[in-house]
Amino acid sequence: MISWWDLNRQVLGKLPGNLALADERPFILIDTKTQRLHRIDIEQEESISYRISTAVKGLGNREESYRTPFGILRIKQKIGGGEPAGRVFKGREPTGKISKRSDNREEDEITSRIMWLDGMEQGINKGQGYDTFSRYIYIHGTTDEKRIGYAVSSGCIRMKNADVIDLFEEVLVNDLVVIQ
């Protein structure tokens, strides 16, 4: 596992002078090969790791690609704080419906919490034709928990509802996310 310091050096090499790093916040590292999300904290000896699901079509930053974006991103918005586990969202708004399903393959429901991602690398995951934020790419809960650990999404990073709630409580807007 990569250390916080090594990840920090990589990010600073690509985004010199990035003020988001000034207070030494944890990083989120998304490893699409192992389908794991790691929250790497400078103060902890071990990272916290969760099983996830990324895009069935793999990595890619182009709009309309249905791929998970790669590179350096940040959490631009957090949505759903205080909502119960399983709350279903449509257009980032709570619907009033709470789903208890864990095997829903038919619908790509977004549940519990949303962390909306924004690319930070112009021409790679930010800007016309590649903009992660305008692609509505999130880290979110799902009603398809049985397939967590496999690449099955349409581009977003899916998590089990309990895990996404746990992560949501630990991260802040502007925390960095590295997807590889």
N, C-alpha and C positions, 0 to 999 in steps of 0.2 A: 504494500500500500504506500502511496506517495505521502510524504509528510506535508504539513501545512507550509513549512518554509520552502520546500521545493515547488509546491504549487504556486505560492506567492511569487517566487522568482520567475516562473513561467509566465504568469499573468503580467507582471511588471515588464517583462521583456517585450510583450505584445502591446501593452497599454501603459507606457511610461507616464509616471506622474498621476496615476489614477487616484483620486481622492477617496474613493470608496474603500480603499485598503488602509487608510490612515489609522483607523482605530482597531486594526487587526481582528476583524470579524472572522467567524468561521467561513469556510468555503463549502459549497455543495459540489461534489464531483460525481457525475453520472457516467458510469461505465456501461456502454451499450453492449459490449461483448459479453459481459457477465450478467447483464440486466440487474445491476445493483446501483443504488444511490448511497453515497458516503457523505456524511456531514463531518468535515475535518476541522477540528477546533485546535487552536494554538495551545490552549491550556490543558487539553486532555491528552493522555498518552495513547488512547485508542479512539478511533473514529466510531461514530454510530452508523450502522449500515442497514439498509432496507432493500428488500426485493422490489423490483419495479417492472413495468412493461413499457417498452418504447415502440417505435413504428415497425410494422411488419415489412415496410419497404426500405428500412435501414436509415442511414444518415443522409441528410441533404438540406440545403438551405433555401432552395428556390420555392417561391410561392406556388401553391397548387400542387406541390410534389407529394404530399401526404407522407413526408419523411420527418424524422426528428432532427431539428437543427443541431449543428455542432459549433464548437468554439466557446468563446467567453460571453456569458450573458449575465443578467442580473434579475432579481425579483423586482418587478416594477410595481405590482399591486398584490395585496393579500385580500382575499375575499372569503367571507363565510365565518369569520370569527364568532364564536358563541352559538352557532347553529348546531343542532344535534347531529350525531353520526348518522350518515345515510341520507341527509337532506339532499334532494335533487335540485340542481341549478339548470336554468335555461337562460342563455344570454347573460350569464354571470349574475342572475337574480334568483333568489330562492323561490321555488315553486309552491312550497307548502307541503309537497309530497316527501315522505321519508321512505326510502327503500331499504328493505332487509335482505334483498337478493344478493347472492354472491356468485351466481352463474349466468348472468344476463349477457348473452352473446349477441342478441338481436339489436339492442339499443346501445349506443355509445354514451351512456349517461355519465354526467359529471356530478360527483357527490362530495359531501362533507366539507371540503376546503378547496380553494383555488389559489395557486401562486402563479400569477401571470408573468411570463418571461419576456425580457427585452434584450435583443442582441446589442453587443457593445463593439463589434468589429465592422466598421463601415465597409460595404461591398462584400462582406462574407455572410453576416447574419443581421445586418442593419442596412437600410436603404432600399431604394426601389428594386423590386424583383426578389429581394432576399429578406425582407423585414420580419423578424420573428414576432414582434409585438402585433403587427397588423395581420399576421397569420393566426393569431389567437392560440398561441402555444402555451400550455399550462403544465404545472405539476398539480395533479388533482386526484381525488378519490374516485372509485369506480364501482359499478355493480357487477363487474366481471372479474371479481377477485380470484376466482379459481384459476385464471390464466396469468396471474401475476408471476413474473419470472420468465415469461416468453414474450418475444417481440410480436405484439398483436394490435397495437394502437394505430391511429391514423395520423400520428405525429406528436401527440402530447406524451407526457410521462405520467403513467398511471401508477397509483399506489393503493394498497389496502386502506380502508377508511380509518382504522385505528392508527396506522402508521402516518398517514397524511396529516391527521389531527396533531399527532405528537410532533412531527417536523414543523408544522405551521406555528406551533407555540414557541419553537426554538429559533426561528429565523426572523429577520427584519427586512423591510423594504430596502433595496439596494444591496443586500447580500449577494455575493458573486456565485455564479453557477458555471462550472466548466463541464461541457458535454463532449465526450470523445468515444 
